[in-house]
């Protein structure tokens, strides 16, 4: 039931609050969870100097369908989004994708549900990982792999999350599925980030694919407990 609720808010692939927002450019009285998720997206956008920007959805559509990307590029701009408890408003022809953060957010929500039901040790994998408690003294084991499945590193998680992004994992008409809002190409093949929150780790790993190491280090200062596990 919780997974269905999450999809009803943030999925691009079924009728959801997000698809209705993209269709109508306005969503009245959004669910608090969706508003929280978009608020986090705004925080990551600010910390990464715009590298994380959910308004890239029109560009994603244009690349996937072979349409004019210049017109789609002009629609990108998180600063044009208006958020409040009363409504979410997009600018004309804008659209959002939450694919760079929603899997981590879903892992957080499932982990919170398990914790509320009394579970103290669990590993939630929704594409990104949230570890509740630990296995033994060293935590839950997690292997980080590249897009070809080759092992890159191993880590241990205790009440901690892990997210990994690989720009080469999905290619659309010669372009990575991780799109630079300013047209920048990915700088890394695989980025893995751990953090207390899977949503934070997910959004940061997405953005960090487009950022150099010094910019990554500056962004991390805004998210206590977050750290890079792999840059490859």
Phi and psi in degrees as a GROMACS rama.xvg file:
@    title "Ramachandran Plot"
@    xaxis  label "Phi"
@    yaxis  label "Psi"
@TYPE xy
-67.8903  -39.2823  UNK-2
-63.8823  -41.044  UNK-3
-62.8192  -38.4493  UNK-4
-65.6712  -41.9189  UNK-5
-61.0221  -45.368  UNK-6
-64.3851  -33.6219  UNK-7
-68.5642  -15.7349  UNK-8
-97.1607  -45.8949  UNK-9
-120.486  1.11273  UNK-10
-76.9386  142.714  UNK-11
-92.6332  -5.57663  UNK-12
-112.805  11.9279  UNK-13
-155.293  172.115  UNK-14
-63.6125  122.518  UNK-15
-151.947  171.196  UNK-16
-59.1053  -37.6281  UNK-17
-67.6135  -44.3802  UNK-18
-66.7505  -33.9353  UNK-19
-69.0513  -38.091  UNK-20
-62.2682  -44.874  UNK-21
-64.8418  -33.9166  UNK-22
-73.0716  -45.2032  UNK-23
-97.9247  -13.8203  UNK-24
67.825  8.03605  UNK-25
-153.497  138.5  UNK-26
-134.399  114.075  UNK-27
-81.5094  142.686  UNK-28
45.237  62.6533  UNK-29
-64.6207  153.387  UNK-30
-59.2101  139.744  UNK-31
-54.6887  -37.2251  UNK-32
-62.817  -41.2844  UNK-33
-66.3415  -40.4184  UNK-34
-64.5592  -39.667  UNK-35
-62.2595  -41.6819  UNK-36
-64.5862  -42.1925  UNK-37
-69.945  -32.5444  UNK-38
-63.9937  -43.0953  UNK-39
-61.182  -42.487  UNK-40
-57.0187  -40.6074  UNK-41
-65.6099  -37.3146  UNK-42
-65.6924  -42.0496  UNK-43
-69.2851  -37.678  UNK-44
-56.8607  -45.8415  UNK-45
-66.5537  -44.6458  UNK-46
-66.4485  -31.3174  UNK-47
-96.8742  11.3896  UNK-48
55.3137  38.7441  UNK-49
91.0775  -2.29354  UNK-50
-63.8263  -34.5045  UNK-51
-95.4978  116.439  UNK-52
-149.378  103.249  UNK-53
-63.6495  -11.2825  UNK-54
-79.2188  9.547  UNK-55
-74.5476  -3.10295  UNK-56
-54.2169  -42.7675  UNK-57
-60.2308  -35.317  UNK-58
-67.6098  -40.5637  UNK-59
-59.5091  -45.0689  UNK-60
-61.6972  -43.5515  UNK-61
-63.7374  -43.5955  UNK-62
-66.2402  -40.3562  UNK-63
-66.2437  -30.1736  UNK-64
-105.895  0.410363  UNK-65
73.8868  24.6105  UNK-66
-90.4686  178.734  UNK-67
-65.0459  119.047  UNK-68
-83.6774  -21.8109  UNK-69
-63.6824  -42.8481  UNK-70
-65.8672  -38.8765  UNK-71
-66.7173  -39.0898  UNK-72
-59.8097  -35.3607  UNK-73
-68.3203  -16.0202  UNK-74
-88.3818  -9.77906  UNK-75
-76.7952  134.746  UNK-76
163.896  97.6818  UNK-77
-62.3  -28.2442  UNK-78
-66.4188  -11.1339  UNK-79
-92.7363  -2.53525  UNK-80
-84.5033  138.675  UNK-81
-117.306  124.317  UNK-82
-119.258  134.985  UNK-83
-158.817  169.256  UNK-84
-64.5157  -23.0253  UNK-85
-83.7054  -23.5243  UNK-86
177.165  160.499  UNK-87
-114.711  130.71  UNK-88
-124.455  130.067  UNK-89
-103.144  153.069  UNK-90
-73.3393  168.385  UNK-91
-54.5193  124.876  UNK-92
69.0261  5.67336  UNK-93
-73.1961  160.407  UNK-94
-154.326  153.788  UNK-95
-113.534  148.733  UNK-96
-123.929  136.654  UNK-97
-110.23  17.7229  UNK-98
-64.2331  -20.6938  UNK-99
-84.3442  1.09891  UNK-100
-144.936  -19.5024  UNK-101
-67.5712  -35.44  UNK-102
-64.9539  -42.7266  UNK-103
-64.3905  -41.6219  UNK-104
-61.7578  -40.8203  UNK-105
-62.5995  -41.5634  UNK-106
-61.6437  -41.0803  UNK-107
-60.9969  -43.6325  UNK-108
-65.8237  -41.8795  UNK-109
-66.9958  -41.0576  UNK-110
-62.0821  -40.8838  UNK-111
-65.0015  -38.2763  UNK-112
-64.6104  -43.3591  UNK-113
-63.8407  -41.4303  UNK-114
-62.1528  -42.2558  UNK-115
-65.0607  -25.3422  UNK-116
-91.5039  6.24663  UNK-117
98.8979  1.82499  UNK-118
-75.1211  136.331  UNK-119
-113.637  -15.2042  UNK-120
-137.965  114.511  UNK-121
-160.588  150.503  UNK-122
-119.531  117.218  UNK-123
-102.991  124.869  UNK-124
-122.702  105.223  UNK-125
-113.885  30.2983  UNK-126
99.2883  -36.0385  UNK-127
-119.287  159.147  UNK-128
-113.333  135.626  UNK-129
-124.185  122.466  UNK-130
-101.247  126.291  UNK-131
-105.233  120.918  UNK-132
70.798  -148.361  UNK-133
-153.761  161.372  UNK-134
-106.858  115.417  UNK-135
67.0131  -154.896  UNK-136
-88.3369  -15.57  UNK-137
-107.284  -3.10949  UNK-138
95.3207  175.852  UNK-139
-70.5303  130.475  UNK-140
-76.3652  140.233  UNK-141
-140.447  127.18  UNK-142
-100.327  134.625  UNK-143
-103.947  126.348  UNK-144
-123.014  159.36  UNK-145
-82.1774  178.769  UNK-146
-62.7869  -22.1196  UNK-147
-92.2112  5.13679  UNK-148
87.7091  -1.71614  UNK-149
-71.836  137.736  UNK-150
-69.9354  136.495  UNK-151
-113.555  -35.7584  UNK-152
-167.064  165.202  UNK-153
-130.197  146.368  UNK-154
-141.669  173.315  UNK-155
-124.987  138.87  UNK-156
-121.273  129.197  UNK-157
-130.924  113.221  UNK-158
48.1369  51.6069  UNK-159
-151.843  160.253  UNK-160
-121.732  159.895  UNK-161
-140.261  133.159  UNK-162
-134.606  141.812  UNK-163
-131.251  134.514  UNK-164
-124.01  135.834  UNK-165
-131.29  105.383  UNK-166
-55.0358  -30.5802  UNK-167
-82.6148  0.418014  UNK-168
-65.9516  -33.3577  UNK-169
-137.863  127.174  UNK-170
-118.002  132.033  UNK-171
-118.191  111.842  UNK-172
48.3  43.6741  UNK-173
85.5508  0.69544  UNK-174
-115.259  144.91  UNK-175
-65.3419  151.703  UNK-176
-72.9436  -14.3771  UNK-177
-92.9971  109.046  UNK-178
-103.352  131.92  UNK-179
-78.1615  122.015  UNK-180
-58.8859  -30.7512  UNK-181
-97.8242  15.5689  UNK-182
86.3421  6.20099  UNK-183
-73.4952  144.51  UNK-184
-88.3566  153.438  UNK-185
-58.6294  142.867  UNK-186
-100.283  -13.4282  UNK-187
-131.024  151.168  UNK-188
-83.6535  -34.2444  UNK-189
-146.622  132.946  UNK-190
-128.726  129.621  UNK-191
-126.033  133.553  UNK-192
-129.976  137.099  UNK-193
-111.889  151.489  UNK-194
-164.875  164.864  UNK-195
-62.0226  -26.1106  UNK-196
-115.942  131.752  UNK-197
-68.1841  -33.395  UNK-198
-63.5746  -42.9025  UNK-199
-63.6289  -46.7832  UNK-200
-59.7618  -40.8331  UNK-201
-63.691  -50.9531  UNK-202
-64.2922  -40.7725  UNK-203
-68.0063  -41.7751  UNK-204
-62.9062  -35.2594  UNK-205
-63.7685  -51.9442  UNK-206
-65.8539  -38.7754  UNK-207
-64.7767  -21.5299  UNK-208
-58.5441  -22.7798  UNK-209
-105.515  4.45682  UNK-210
-122.624  147.614  UNK-211
-79.4119  170.552  UNK-212
-62.4215  -38.5671  UNK-213
-66.3724  -39.1226  UNK-214
-67.3678  -37.042  UNK-215
-61.4408  -46.5322  UNK-216
-62.0506  -37.0965  UNK-217
-67.1837  -41.7272  UNK-218
-64.7712  -37.0787  UNK-219
-60.9267  -25.8994  UNK-220
-62.9515  -21.9784  UNK-221
-85.5795  -4.70794  UNK-222
-132.611  85.2756  UNK-223
-55.4625  134.083  UNK-224
91.5862  -13.6187  UNK-225
-82.6265  142.369  UNK-226
-151.804  154  UNK-227
-80.8817  130.698  UNK-228
-98.591  -36.5426  UNK-229
-143.69  133.023  UNK-230
-128.39  111.703  UNK-231
